[in-house]
């Protein structure tokens, strides 16, 4: 799943909270994101900056969902996760035995991930954090490799809490009544 698609699938309030956090805590990132999104739409940033803060955030949350905003969306998600959810990132990396800088950034990512450690770690993350944030993190982590990690892909597919957007429940097959055969 691409970054702009994550914004399409996440709850609107989560997307708003991403930009609200950036506006409150990471002003430079917020301003750069606003300018980049405005440039994508061929607008001058001042046009958006003149709006009240809630309208700016709403505009950004709407426009980052566009395909042309994928690179910006990926950057925004990475920064938001690394700054606002550092504990979750370090817990994940520690749980998998991946070396990191103590702030959630890892230089060398493994080729394979231990599925058992992954399940245990993600179960803990889901217990301690908002499941949608955990889902966004795992999907974002998958972007670090062109095909992601099959172990994470399988875990996401098997865990409804890790699937962004509305989970389509497969209807249970109705029990067929035994056919009565009339013998002559």
VOBA-1610 file (N, C-alpha, C; in pm, whole numbers, padded with zeros to 5 digits, always signed):
BEGIN
Unk+00085-00117+00000Unk+00000+00000+00000Unk+00090+00124+00000Unk+00063+00213-00090Unk+00141+00336-00100Unk+00096+00434+00008Unk+00181+00532+00037Unk+00154+00626+00146Unk+00026+00706+00123Unk+00004+00754+00000Unk-00118+00832-00024Unk-00242+00746-00005Unk-00229+00615-00035Unk-00341+00523-00016Unk-00369+00502+00133Unk-00265+00507+00215Unk-00286+00497+00360Unk-00373+00613+00408Unk-00344+00732+00356Unk-00426+00848+00393Unk-00569+00831+00342Unk-00587+00767+00228Unk-00722+00743+00176Unk-00799+00647+00265Unk-00729+00550+00322Unk-00794+00444+00399Unk-00806+00472+00548Unk-00720+00558+00602Unk-00727+00584+00747Unk-00849+00669+00779Unk-00887+00666+00906Unk-01001+00748+00950Unk-00966+00894+00928Unk-01062+00976+00888Unk-01034+01119+00867Unk-00975+01186+00991Unk-01022+01147+01110Unk-00969+01209+01232Unk-00822+01173+01256Unk-00779+01057+01207Unk-00637+01021+01220Unk-00554+01109+01128Unk-00600+01128+01005Unk-00527+01215+00912Unk-00518+01357+00967Unk-00627+01405+01024Unk-00626+01540+01084Unk-00528+01543+01201Unk-00525+01438+01282Unk-00434+01437+01397Unk-00288+01438+01354Unk-00257+01377+01239Unk-00120+01380+01186Unk-00078+01525+01163Unk-00161+01598+01091Unk-00127+01737+01059Unk-00137+01829+01180Unk-00230+01800+01271Unk-00240+01880+01393Unk-00113+01865+01475Unk-00063+01741+01486Unk+00062+01718+01558Unk+00176+01795+01492Unk+00187+01785+01361Unk+00294+01856+01290Unk+00283+02006+01311Unk+00161+02058+01308Unk+00141+02203+01326Unk+00182+02245+01467Unk+00147+02163+01566Unk+00175+02197+01706Unk+00320+02172+01746Unk+00378+02063+01696Unk+00509+02020+01746Unk+00624+02029+01645Unk+00594+02028+01517Unk+00698+02026+01413Unk+00664+02130+01307Unk+00669+02257+01346Unk+00623+02365+01257Unk+00695+02367+01122Unk+00825+02341+01121Unk+00899+02344+00995Unk+00850+02235+00900Unk+00825+02117+00954Unk+00774+02006+00872Unk+00634+02040+00822Unk+00553+02097+00909Unk+00417+02137+00871Unk+00421+02238+00756Unk+00505+02340+00771Unk+00516+02444+00667Unk+00567+02387+00535Unk+00668+02300+00544Unk+00722+02239+00422Unk+00618+02148+00355Unk+00541+02076+00435Unk+00436+01988+00381Unk+00328+02071+00314Unk+00288+02179+00378Unk+00187+02268+00321Unk+00236+02325+00188Unk+00361+02371+00186Unk+00417+02429+00064Unk+00424+02325-00048Unk+00466+02203-00015Unk+00476+02097-00116Unk+00340+02058-00170Unk+00242+02046-00081Unk+00107+02011-00127Unk+00047+02122-00212Unk+00072+02246-00173Unk+00022+02360-00252Unk+00087+02359-00391Unk+00218+02334-00396Unk+00288+02329-00525Unk+00232+02217-00614Unk+00199+02104-00553Unk+00137+01994-00629Unk+00008+02036-00696Unk-00065+02125-00631Unk-00193+02172-00683Unk-00177+02302-00763Unk-00050+02340-00785Unk-00017+02463-00859Unk-00076+02587-00791Unk-00066+02588-00658Unk-00112+02701-00578Unk+00007+02762-00505Unk-00004+02889-00477Unk+00097+02951-00392Unk+00063+02915-00247Unk+00163+02880-00165Unk+00136+02842-00026Unk+00058+02948+00051Unk+00080+03075+00020Unk+00012+03182+00093Unk-00140+03169+00081Unk-00187+03115-00031Unk-00331+03095-00051Unk-00388+03005+00058Unk-00313+02902+00097Unk-00357+02809+00201Unk-00325+02867+00340Unk-00210+02933+00353Unk-00170+02987+00482Unk-00265+03094+00534Unk-00338+03159+00447Unk-00433+03262+00489Unk-00558+03203+00555Unk-00581+03075+00532Unk-00697+03009+00591Unk-00673+02989+00741Unk-00781+02977+00819Unk-00763+02943+00961Unk-00700+02804+00974Unk-00633+02779+01085Unk-00561+02653+01105Unk-00646+02529+01077Unk-00769+02519+01130Unk-00848+02398+01101Unk-00874+02379+00951Unk-00895+02487+00879Unk-00919+02479+00734Unk-00790+02438+00661Unk-00676+02486+00708Unk-00547+02445+00649Unk-00529+02294+00664Unk-00552+02247+00786Unk-00533+02105+00816Unk-00629+02020+00734Unk-00753+02063+00725Unk-00853+01990+00646Unk-00810+01984+00499Unk-00761+02097+00447Unk-00716+02103+00308Unk-00598+02007+00286Unk-00503+02008+00380Unk-00386+01920+00368Unk-00426+01773+00374Unk-00514+01740+00469Unk-00559+01601+00484Unk-00632+01553+00358Unk-00702+01644+00293Unk-00774+01609+00169Unk-00677+01591+00052Unk-00581+01680+00039Unk-00492+01679-00078Unk-00379+01578-00070Unk-00345+01534+00049Unk-00238+01434+00061Unk-00287+01296+00016Unk-00417+01284-00002Unk-00477+01157-00047Unk-00464+01136-00198Unk-00416+01237-00268Unk-00405+01229-00414Unk-00279+01153-00455Unk-00287+01081-00566Unk-00176+00999-00613Unk-00046+01080-00629Unk-00057+01200-00679Unk+00060+01284-00699Unk+00128+01329-00571Unk+00064+01304-00458Unk+00119+01344-00328Unk+00188+01229-00256Unk+00212+01119-00324Unk+00266+01000-00257Unk+00398+01026-00184Unk+00491+01092-00251Unk+00621+01117-00189Unk+00607+01204-00065Unk+00524+01305-00072Unk+00499+01393+00043Unk+00433+01312+00154Unk+00336+01229+00118Unk+00264+01148+00216Unk+00360+01054+00290Unk+00450+00992+00216Unk+00547+00902+00279Unk+00636+00977+00377Unk+00683+01092+00336Unk+00768+01175+00422Unk+00692+01218+00548Unk+00569+01264+00531Unk+00487+01309+00644Unk+00464+01194+00742Unk+00428+01076+00692Unk+00404+00962+00780Unk+00530+00922+00856Unk+00643+00919+00786Unk+00768+00881+00853Unk+00801+00979+00965Unk+00791+01107+00937Unk+00824+01207+01040Unk+00725+01203+01156Unk+00598+01190+01126Unk+00496+01183+01231Unk+00520+01062+01321Unk+00545+00947+01259Unk+00569+00827+01339Unk+00697+00839+01422Unk+00804+00891+01361Unk+00932+00901+01433Unk+00928+01004+01545Unk+00848+01106+01532Unk+00843+01210+01635Unk+00731+01186+01736Unk+00613+01151+01689Unk+00497+01139+01778Unk+00483+00999+01839Unk+00543+00899+01778Unk+00523+00761+01824Unk+00656+00687+01838Unk+00755+00758+01889Unk+00889+00703+01903Unk+00893+00577+01989Unk+00817+00576+02099Unk+00817+00458+02187Unk+00767+00334+02113Unk+00664+00351+02032Unk+00610+00239+01956Unk+00714+00186+01857Unk+00783+00276+01790Unk+00884+00235+01693Unk+00998+00159+01759Unk+01048+00212+01871Unk+01159+00145+01940Unk+01115+00010+01997Unk+00992+00001+02045Unk+00939-00127+02095Unk+00936-00229+01981Unk+00891-00187+01865Unk+00884-00276+01748Unk+01024-00323+01710Unk+01116-00230+01695Unk+01252-00266+01652Unk+01321-00354+01757Unk+01305-00320+01885Unk+01364-00402+01992Unk+01304-00542+01991Unk+01172-00550+01973Unk+01104-00679+01972Unk+01153-00771+01861Unk+01194-00712+01750Unk+01243-00791+01637Unk+01395-00806+01638Unk+01461-00740+01735Unk+01606-00748+01743Unk+01677-00668+01636Unk+01615-00560+01590Unk+01675-00474+01488Unk+01745-00358+01557Unk+01873-00339+01527Unk+01948-00229+01587Unk+01896-00096+01535Unk+01891+00003+01627Unk+01842+00136+01589Unk+01913+00242+01672Unk+01884+00367+01641Unk+01951+00479+01706Unk+01888+00521+01839Unk+01792+00448+01889Unk+01724+00484+02013Unk+01605+00574+01991Unk+01589+00623+01869Unk+01477+00711+01836Unk+01385+00649+01732Unk+01410+00525+01696Unk+01322+00456+01602Unk+01372+00448+01460Unk+01494+00497+01435Unk+01551+00490+01300Unk+01653+00376+01295Unk+01640+00291+01195Unk+01731+00177+01179Unk+01804+00191+01046Unk+01934+00168+01050Unk+02015+00177+00927Unk+02007+00048+00847Unk+02032-00064+00915Unk+02037-00194+00846Unk+01913-00275+00880Unk+01830-00293+00780Unk+01708-00372+00799Unk+01734-00515+00755Unk+01679-00612+00827Unk+01706-00752+00794Unk+01636-00796+00666Unk+01692-00901+00606Unk+01629-00960+00488Unk+01502-01035+00527Unk+01510-01105+00640Unk+01397-01184+00688Unk+01360-01139+00829Unk+01233-01158+00862Unk+01185-01123+00995Unk+01128-01250+01057Unk+01164-01274+01183Unk+01114-01390+01256Unk+00964-01372+01280Unk+00883-01458+01220Unk+00737-01446+01227Unk+00685-01455+01370Unk+00749-01538+01452Unk+00704-01554+01591Unk+00730-01426+01671Unk+00851-01370+01657Unk+00884-01243+01724Unk+00792-01132+01675Unk+00766-01132+01545Unk+00680-01030+01486Unk+00541-01035+01548Unk+00482-01152+01555Unk+00347-01167+01610Unk+00343-01123+01756Unk+00441-01166+01835Unk+00447-01129+01977Unk+00461-00978+01992Unk+00549-00918+01915Unk+00573-00774+01922Unk+00451-00695+01879Unk+00389-00733+01770Unk+00272-00661+01720Unk+00154-00676+01815Unk+00139-00793+01877Unk+00033-00812+01977Unk+00050-00713+02091Unk+00175-00696+02136Unk+00203-00598+02243Unk+00173-00456+02195Unk+00214-00423+02074Unk+00188-00289+02020Unk+00038-00261+02012Unk-00039-00359+01968Unk-00185-00341+01957Unk-00248-00321+02094Unk-00191-00385+02195Unk-00243-00371+02331Unk-00213-00232+02388Unk-00095-00180+02356Unk-00048-00055+02416Unk-00075+00071+02334Unk-00117+00058+02209Unk-00132+00173+02120Unk-00264+00165+02043Unk-00298+00277+01980Unk-00415+00282+01893Unk-00389+00186+01776Unk-00477+00087+01755Unk-00454-00010+01648Unk-00436+00054+01510Unk-00503+00165+01484Unk-00487+00228+01352Unk-00345+00284+01336Unk-00288+00338+01444Unk-00151+00390+01437Unk-00053+00274+01415Unk-00077+00162+01482Unk+00007+00043+01462Unk-00002-00002+01315Unk-00123-00004+01262Unk-00143-00043+01122Unk-00069+00051+01028Unk-00081+00181+01052Unk-00011+00279+00968Unk+00140+00256+00976Unk+00191+00230+01097Unk+00334+00206+01112Unk+00379+00083+01033Unk+00306-00027+01047Unk+00347-00149+00976Unk+00342-00129+00825Unk+00239-00062+00777Unk+00231-00035+00632Unk+00345+00058+00589Unk+00379+00156+00672Unk+00489+00248+00640Unk+00622+00174+00645Unk+00639+00088+00744Unk+00761+00007+00755Unk+00778-00079+00630Unk+00670-00131+00577Unk+00675-00213+00455Unk+00730-00134+00336Unk+00715-00002+00338Unk+00764+00081+00227Unk+00916+00089+00222Unk+00984+00041+00327Unk+01130+00049+00332Unk+01197-00048+00234Unk+01122-00146+00186Unk+01171-00240+00085Unk+01068-00245-00027Unk+01114-00265-00149Unk+01023-00259-00263Unk+00904-00355-00250Unk+00926-00472-00200Unk+00816-00568-00184Unk+00777-00587-00038Unk+00838-00511+00051Unk+00809-00529+00193Unk+00864-00662+00242Unk+00813-00709+00354Unk+00851-00837+00411Unk+00728-00928+00407Unk+00743-01048+00355Unk+00626-01138+00346Unk+00565-01169+00483Unk+00649-01175+00587Unk+00598-01204+00721Unk+00503-01095+00769Unk+00537-00970+00739Unk+00450-00858+00779Unk+00323-00858+00693Unk+00339-00884+00563Unk+00223-00890+00473Unk+00124-00995+00522Unk+00174-01112+00560Unk+00087-01220+00608Unk+00018-01182+00738Unk+00093-01119+00829Unk+00035-01079+00958Unk-00075-00974+00937Unk-00050-00878+00850Unk-00152-00775+00821Unk-00277-00841+00764Unk-00258-00933+00671Unk-00373-01001+00608Unk-00453-01083+00708Unk-00385-01138+00809Unk-00451-01226+00906Unk-00508-01151+01027Unk-00478-01021+01039Unk-00518-00946+01158Unk-00605-00828+01117Unk-00736-00835+01140Unk-00826-00727+01098Unk-00787-00589+01153Unk-00733-00582+01275Unk-00695-00452+01333Unk-00584-00384+01255Unk-00508-00461+01178Unk-00395-00406+01104Unk-00431-00366+00961Unk-00555-00386+00924Unk-00599-00353+00789Unk-00662-00215+00790Unk-00608-00126+00710Unk-00662+00010+00703Unk-00789+00011+00621Unk-00878+00101+00655Unk-01004+00112+00583Unk-01105+00012+00636Unk-01216+00004+00568Unk-01319-00090+00609Unk-01277-00230+00572Unk-01278-00315+00670Unk-01242-00454+00645Unk-01365-00523+00587Unk-01344-00580+00473Unk-01453-00652+00408Unk-01462-00791+00470Unk-01568-00814+00542Unk-01584-00945+00603Unk-01635-01042+00498Unk-01574-01157+00495Unk-01620-01256+00400Unk-01743-01323+00458Unk-01851-01325+00382Unk-01972-01386+00435Unk-01950-01535+00457Unk-02003-01581+00570Unk-01988-01723+00599Unk-02082-01801+00507Unk-02032-01910+00453Unk-02118-01987+00364Unk-02235-02044+00443Unk-02350-02035+00382Unk-02468-02087+00449Unk-02465-02239+00439Unk-02506-02300+00549Unk-02508-02447+00550Unk-02615-02495+00453Unk-02573-02581+00367Unk-02668-02633+00269Unk-02749-02744+00334Unk-02875-02743+00303Unk-02959-02851+00355Unk-02930-02975+00273Unk-02925-03088+00341Unk-02897-03211+00266Unk-03006-03235+00161Unk-02961-03270+00048Unk-03056-03297-00061Unk-03126-03429-00035Unk-03253-03425-00051Unk-03328-03549-00033Unk-03352-03611-00169Unk-03305-03727-00181Unk-03322-03795-00309Unk-03437-03893-00297Unk-03523-03885-00389Unk-03635-03979-00389Unk-03598-04096-00479Unk-03592-04210-00418Unk-03560-04329-00497Unk-03688-04400-00535Unk-03692-04448-00652Unk-03813-04516-00698Unk-03803-04663-00680
//
